[in-house]
Amino acid sequence: MKLFDFIQPATIDEALSAWRPGAAWLGGGTNLVDLMKTGAMQPDAVIDITRLPGLDRIETLPDGSTRIGALVRNATLAHDRDFAAAYPMVAEALLSGASGQLRNVATVAGNLLQKTRCPFFQEPAALCNRRDPGAGCDAMAAPGNSAILGWSDACIATNPSDFTVPLVALEAVAEVRGPQGMREIAVADLQPLPGSTPERDTALEPGELILALRLPARARSFAAHARYLKVRERTSFAFALASAAAALRIEGGLIAEARLALGAVAAKPWRLAEAEAMMTGKAPDAALFAEVAEAVLAMANSPDGQKWKIDLARNTAARALSMAAAGTPARIPALPASPFGTRIEDPQHV
Amino acid sequence: MSDTISLSRRFGSNSGQPVTRRDGIAKVTGSATFSADNHPDSLLYAVYATATIARGRVTRMDTAAAEAHPGIVLVMTPQNRPPLQGNPDDKPTFFSQRIEVLQDDTVRYAGQPVALVVGETLEAATEGARLLNPQYAMEKPRTGLDDAAAYTFEPAGFGTPANTVHGDVEAGHAAATASVDVSYTTSAMYHNAMETHAVVAKWNGDKLHLELPSQALTMTCHSMAYFFGIPPENVTLSSPYLGGGFGSKAFPIGPYVLAVLAARTLDRPVKLALSRNQMFGPVGHRGATRQRLRLGIDDQAALTVIDHSGLSETSTFDDFIEPAPNASQGLYKAGALRSTHSAVRLDIGTPGPMRAPGEASGSAALECAMDEMAEKAGIDPLEFRLLNYAEIEPGTGKPYSSKALRECYRQGAERFGWAGRPLQPRQMVDGDGMLTGWGMGTALFPCPMFMAEAEATLRPDGTALVETSAVDMGQGAWTSLAQIAADSLGLPLDKVEFRAGHSSLPDGGVAGGSGHTATAGSALHAAGSDVIRQLGELAAADPASPLHGSGNAGFVARDGLLMVEGDDSRSEPFADILARAGGVPLKGSGRGVRPPEAAEAHAMHSHGAVFAEVKVDSVLCQMRVTRMVGVFAAGRIINPRLTESQLLGGMIWGLSFALHEEARHDPRTGRIVNADLAGYHVPVNADVHGFEAITVHEDDPHVNALGIKGVGEIGTVGSVGAIANAIWHATGKRIRRFPIRIEDLLTA
């Protein structure tokens, strides 16, 4: 790979002042290093932020919200008992992503900022507007697992993160520090839609660093009815064809409040506020969920005109809502986020 | 008098034991030295630049930028590639393919080497190769089966004939009272062994030493000798461990030759290891096929015809054609049988042998077509296969050397619980509401033998050394072959030193075609037997031996004792016999080869029956194989533990074929877009659930003296069809392309 400066700042201030155009932050490195190897990313400087102090904590703040340091590892967060009890669909989403080894290394902030897995973005020889503005889009002629919402003629890539989908449903925010000081960005606004500038794949300004994520206290109120469902081509270590985070607050047999977001359908997790509104005050049942899913995905369309992914997204949304209505399981299933649940018998081979 | 091969002495206590891999601890602790783990002094690193288009010409490369990069010592392109002594377009051995060694600036497929960069470090060489930034004159790539005109070519892969016809095919069609006419498509698949191809090449004058993972050591040495114009004995090759081969490490690839050339040019050792992405390049692959199957039955549901034609992809510069339609030969009794091959030349690397070549793709289509025929006849799929069970090989009329397939069906059906399976699809739902389906398939794989040699030395202390350049590619040859060798010498395993994996040893032949244990094992058995024969002669002629004068009675070797056959009371330790004979080691040698007359006399195949349960979410269309039972008849089982592992591995590759593996091409450039293990899916552990592999007893007195058939590939055969048939049974949807994807079920 291209030669680069490797910088290991000891403090956040040092990190911020070390940043310069062409530099990249290094967290777990599970995405950046791969892209440096293929040549899709060629930073002049890599700034290793994993030594920055104080960013590896999971804290409950006085107002009941939860603050997750940027460097907390995906596995650490998913396996934190208190966190998983309060935000079960976030833990389930985390455990459905990547592999055990990757989750041990990947950081939560890195997860939010990971790049699309569109194969044309990852390969420098391919034409990609996201990587090389104005170059064209090879994916358009071979869409595969592309976006069905919010795409443009410039880019049809999807955001691959599982973790971000329930975060968006639960209105998480990112605490960001940059040359201009601190600010907060809703996780839902972190990834812009491509429009005519797909190369702008983050709302972060150059040199800004995510220091923490925060889940509001209200997000805890969904804990009894919250699921993440991920449809994929193999049982583990595969990106979603479609996924959904569904959370319901059920009071007196009626849906007091609903949250729903889809993954793998757009350049960002796609929250369905309209669907949430449609369900409020209604009794949770499969017919309602099917009706809601049908309505909110009416505007979806795929670049190649194929229907299967839209059907799949709709079915996934409806099923995730049904699973949430049935109640959060006491333990995260052995196959997290799988439609196959826990009823698979033990293997006969020992 | 029977025509069977008799075992001349008791064949013993080592074979049949589930001995653990003798190299297991070395491998799991990391002390096993794979080829790329070698770092001779003053080593250089080579990286080749790959074409990112499939068809056209390289018009420009920035060699100046690469050469200027710190640490680069050589940039080799078609303009300055030093000459080779052998013609690189030639195939030096039967089992070769045309190699890519920078012959010219033509690009024939994406992933083709277009330059070699050598540096002082791997990082330097990698960056040097990137800096070359090739520019192309690109032509429209042809990567799909319909992108070019089909042609017929003879022979198909492995020299098998392009067309095989038995009986009157048209009469078979005419006689049918019911028929199916279906087409199945299989995708291009890439081997992707865990260990990528690698070589460390070191010259010493005109002698060449290679550290190189090889499934065929002697042939590789001969090929290298040819290309570099040196005698074959000047090439030595060490290949103690392979991290998988799957057929892709049988012949030398172009990048190896380039690395060796660089080492000679620079007079320093050179290492080259392929990246994962490059594993989708010049190492062969399983070519895509489209197969048409026309089956007919009479009113008794007896097959009147199996008419199987296949269109296979091949490259523009070589002719390997997936012999898929041949899978319909030798299995089911039918009035007429026809297998025909055609091919289409595409801008792809040349396909090659990969995990049950021919049989896997052919069986996938055949077993599904059989299921469709059974459905049409309204007969249970297993019963339909039993109705058409072949007692002699159909077409040739040859007797089978052995065929315990009926027992495989019986045990498999019982173990799986096949009885009571509803005939109609979409009848079973589990407690979670998942559609549940059961499917089955028959497995057949030939049991070839190649040629191998071995030597055995009985040392004065009563221990032995046995040697053959056999290959442990993960299957456990280092263990099972040692078991055979120990038995042939009448010694416990720990008294036998087994040397393999180096070309200076007697030729161990090819680890391929599921024939390695049979071939190298037979050589070892013959070598050990030769030693025991000589030992017997010594003892019989020695008045001081209790065995004196019993030469006509024959001897048995067991636990380091030589004893008179049928009279255990007359015995003597090996060491004592040797000590009186002057304490000189006793050497024997042997060959493993099947005489042509034996090969002609019988049809020789391993058989099996595979049963699969699949669950499908009716709305999300996600599939999951929840149970799979494979029962196989494969002659004598030398090591049940390793055999189970081989068979399970094969079944997992069947699952992989059925549901996962597919290389996808970019329509603009022809590049494979999913050329990594994140995009090119194979099953993960969580996908492999409830798998069971069983072997049934089978004595085969014809295949070889040991009765060994081979278990390396048959696990894949039958498994693909079983899964696809179970998906149909669960959903009522017949998907006629592999792999079967969620989107296929959603749109069906």
Interface residues (C-beta under 8 A of the other chain):
Chain A: M1 K2 L3 T38 G39 S99 R117 P119 F120 E123 A125 A126 L127 D138 A141 A142 G144 V231 R232 E233 R234 T235 S236 F237 A238 F239 L241 Q306 K307 W308 K309 D311 L312 N315 T316 A318 R319 L335 S338 P339 F340 G341 R343 I344 E345 P347 Q348 H349
Chain B: T52 I53 E123 T126 E127 R130 N277 D430 G431 D432 M434 K615 D617 V619 L620 C621 Q622 R624 T626 L659 H660 R664 D666 P667 R668 T669 R671 V673 N674 A678 G679 H681 P683 V684 N685 A686 D687 H689 G690 F691 E692 R741 I742 E743 L746 T747
